[in-house]
Amino acid sequence: MENQNRRVATLTLDDGRSIELPIMSGTLGADVIDIRELGKLGMFTYDPGFLSTASCSSEITFIDGDAGLLYYRGYPIEQLAEHSSFLEVCYLMLNGELPDAQQHEAFGNKVTRHTMVHDQLVRFYNGFRRDAHPMAVMVGVVGALSAFYHDSIDISNPAHREISAMRMIAKVPTIAAMAYKYNTGEPFMYPKNSFGYVENFMYMMFGTPCEDYVPNPVLVRALERIFILHADHEQNASTSTVRLAGSSGANPYACVSSGIAALWGPAHGGANEAVLKMLEEIGDISRAAEFMAGVKDKKYRLMGFGHRVYKSMDPRASVMRRTCYEVLRELKLEDDRMFQMALELEQIALKDDYFIERRLYPNVDFYSGIVLRALGVPTNMFTVFFALARTIGWVSQWSEMIADNERKIGRPRQLYQGAVRRDYVPIDRR
Ligand code: CMC
């Protein structure tokens, strides 16, 4: 309904009462109905999983799931993956604009100089079993950062938010690499400032004190691309978790730790690990068709396929597939069994009515696991890599939320379906 410039939707209840709800438009994407006044009618909306709910307004990331578009601050993901560096993307996310050369250098220097962790933090690792899942270690150790930086906990102070952001971008790779080294029993590798951000992470992961580490530029670039592709993704489960935790004014490191916990689930960040497990279970390309029959019988899901938002090809999956070819070529693994199986599954799915009707296409995780495996990353570290990359998204979204004048503590309502009022019965009379 149009009312001069003000657009409204009118909601009429079955008892005749009605309310006009403003329609809001963003710069891109679907309009939203502002239902904040609905409570006046003594009613709420019901939307499990937030399928139809915009929980905030944001200027950071835009996804058009039907068209398969993903923009960071307006820049298409394909362009950033092709031309940008991860640190440049971090700057863009946090500040809204790409840096000029001077800003880029200053930002890089700042991040580099925050990569070490407090020596006391290192002791936390010893509290974990050696075979602990590295995501469990990440939840614990990143959360523990909240106990270290008492100099900058005034979240209403932009300078404090900035230093917290910087510390997280810089230290999460160090913490992640240490989680891996702790698993393997190799000594921790401290950051090396002469390396770039991604090289340094690879050095801390794969280097040892016994020999010089020489990064392979093709593999560095592939990992950089993985980081860029995973940097942010709108209000997904982990980002919404970070925002919800942060809405109470909680410590930013604790908020990011809650995001890591949410990311761990197989329906979210755990999917690339699940893809690899699935491929291992299938075992041989000759069993692909039989496996797909089981998917269609709903015995299990085809991991790495489908997305809540993308109802066409995930643009990150196309970049990832190309990266997969580059890495396998560089490592002379073109005939990689897992890769061939993945291609076969994709081909079957893209032609099959089950997937076409439900608009299920490969998502980024379908190929990222194969690339990570080729890089020598163990399966249980896949989600850790995702968490490392997503840290910038979480921090940017957290920072945006704190600065938002409309911020309120996140507090969804519910449709109560439990017992109505009843009186307590003493135990001997039950
Ligand atoms: N394999 C087989 N069937 C599927 C799949 C799949 N991967 N995904 C969805 N379906 C079917 C589902 O059974 C349902 O069928 P029906 O209508 O007959 O009941 C229909 O498609 C809709 O599924 P849904 O679960 O209602 O869809 P959703 O939007 O809630 O779920 C999803 C999205 C990502 C959780 C889901 O597609 C899935 O479980 N995929 C596999 C896990 C995966 O790859 N996750 C990574 C997501 S991308 C990484 C990220 O951004 O975090």
Residues whose N, C-alpha, C, O or C-beta is under 5 A from the ligand:
A	BS01	CMC	P266 A267 H268 G269 A271 V295 Y300 R301 L302 M303 G304 F305 G306 H307 R308 R358 N363
